[in-house]
Amino acid sequence: MTRMSMTNPPKTATLDDAPSISRALARAFHDDPMMNWFFPAEDAREENLTRYFSTIYTRQYVRHGVCERTEAAAAFWVSPEGHEKSVPDAETIRELTEILGDRAHLFRDAVELAARHAPQEPHWYLALIGADPAGQGRGHGSALLRSGLAKADAAGLPVYLESSKPSNLPVYEHFGFEVLGEVELPGGGPTLWAMRRAPRTA
């Protein structure tokens, strides 16, 4: 594990990284149930996902979150101080509505529902993490996950996330997350699992 972390050291992501991060995340989330629901047209999914991730990264998370990357993966975190600032502004919503097209209302409803289930206690939020399938199995995601968890642990705070991919749950559980509950997304959408990890002390 130490070797993997040294091989794929997380770096702070910048605006210049937007193209490579967006492409990597589009490939990472190509088979994600929630993203498939938002972008059902398979032939256009990678292009639309690339635009989607570019928008939320450049307009939202790189400005108000903690974003890290490796050569094949990226993770977007939000600290307690950044929660209010990371809410999409009107221009971001306009861009996302254009990208999502007739699925925009499903996206809006899903975001609102997830927000209602978010914990009220101070916490770090793992907005998303993903690795390009071509780079999976080489410790990219694990290195990014450990880096963010270390920051939360240093602050003595829990971490919260949502996942719509059942195969991801054991991975997160390996890192100390526990399932808080299940949320059925409106409009016949997939199940969203809410997970929490308690802070760990050295």
N, C-alpha and C positions, 0 to 999 in steps of 0.2 A: 504494500500500500504506500509506503514511504517512497518507493521508487517511482510509482505512478505519479504521485504528487510532484516529484521533482522533474519528471519527464514532461508533464503538462501543467506548468505553473500558471494559475489564474493571473490575468492581468486586468487592470482597470480598463474598461471599454470606453471609447471616445466616439464622437460623431463620425470621424473618419472610418470607423469600423462598421458603420451601418450597412453597407452593401454586403459584406461577407457574413455578418451576423444574421441579416435577414434571410439570405440564401440558406445558411446552415439550419436556421430554425424552421424554414419552410419545409425542408427535407425531413427534419426531425419530427414535425407534427403532421406529416402527410397522412398517417394512418390513425391520428388521434380522433376518438369518437366525437368530441365536441367540435373540433375543427372540420371534420367531415360533415357535420350537421350544418355548420355555418356556410361551408363551401362544398355543396354536394356535387358540383360538376368536376369530375376527376380530371378531365383534359385541361381545365383552367385552374385547378386547385393550387399548383405550385406557384404560378404567377400571382394569383390573388393572395396567397399566404405570404409571399415575399413582400408584396405591397402592404399587407396588414401589419406584419412585424416591423417593417421599416417605419410605418406611421407611428405605432405605439412606442417604438424605441426612440425615434428622433424627437417626437413631440411630447413624450411623457416620461419614460423611465430614465433616459440618459440625463434629463434635466432635474428630476426629483427623486430618483432612485439610486440604488447602488448596483451598478452593472459591471459584470466581469465576463471575461472571455478566455478561451484557449484557442488553439488553431482550428478546432472543429466543433466548438460548443459555446454556449452563452447562458448566463443566468441573470435575471432581473429581480432584485430584492427591493423592498421598501421598508425603511426603518420607521419606528413610531412617529418620528418628527416629520416624515415625508408623506404620511397617509393623506392628509388633507390636500397637500399640494399636487399629489399624483393623480387626482381626479381629472379625467379628460376635460379640456376646455372646449368651447364651442367650435373652434376650427378643427380640432382633432375629431370631434363627433361628426362634423361635416365630411371629413375625409373618409372616416370609417364607414359612414352611411353610403358614400359613393362606392367604396370597395365591396361592401356586403350586398348592395343592391336590394332585392326583395327579401333578403334574409336579415336586414338591419333590425327589424322589430324583434326578431328572435334573439339577436345579440343583446339588444337593449334590455329585454325582459330577463335574460340570463344574468346579466351584470347586476341588475337591480335585485334579483332573488339571491344571488351569492352574497351581495353586500348586506342583506338582511340577516344572513347567517354568520357573518364575520364576528369574531370575538370582540368584546368590548374592552378587555384588558389590554394594556400596552403590549405590543408584540412586533416582531419582525414578520413580514409577509413575503413569502416566496412566490412572486407573481408568475414566473415561468422559468423552466430550465430545460434545455434540450441539446442533443448532440447530433450532428450529421451522421446518418447511418454508416457512411463510409469510415467514420472515425470512432464508432462505438466499440466498446470492449477494450479500449486503451486508457481508461481512467479519466477521460475528460470530464464527464458529468460528475463523477465522484469527487474530483479535485475541486470543482466549482461548488458542489454541495458542502463539502467540508469547510471551505473558505467562508461561506456565508454563515454556516452554523457556528463557526468559531467567533464571528463578530457578535452574533446574538448571545452566545454563552458569555462572552466578555462583558456584555451589558446586563447579564443576568435575566434575560428575557426569553419567553417562549417563541416558537416559530409556528406560523400557520400557513397552510396551502390548500388548494383544491386540485383534484385530479379526476379526469373522466376516463382514464385508461386503467382497467383492472390490473393489468400486468405490472403497473408501476407501484401498486400498493405494497407488495413485499419489499421492494427496493427502499421505499421511504421508511417502512417499519424497521428495516435493518439499521437505519440511521436514527432510530429512536422515536419516530412518529407513531401516533396512535389515531385510529379513525374516530372522529367525534360523531359522525352521522352521515346519512345519505340524503341528497337533495335531487329530486326528479325535476329536471328542467322543463319549463312550460312548453306547450306546443308539440309534445311528443319527443322532446329531446332526450339525450342520454342521461345517465345517472352521474352525479357529481359527488365525489367523496371529499368531505372536509376532514383535514388531518391537523393534529397539533403535536408539537414536540416540546417537552418541558426543558427548561435550561439546565445545563450540566455545569458543574463546578470542577475545577482542576483537581 
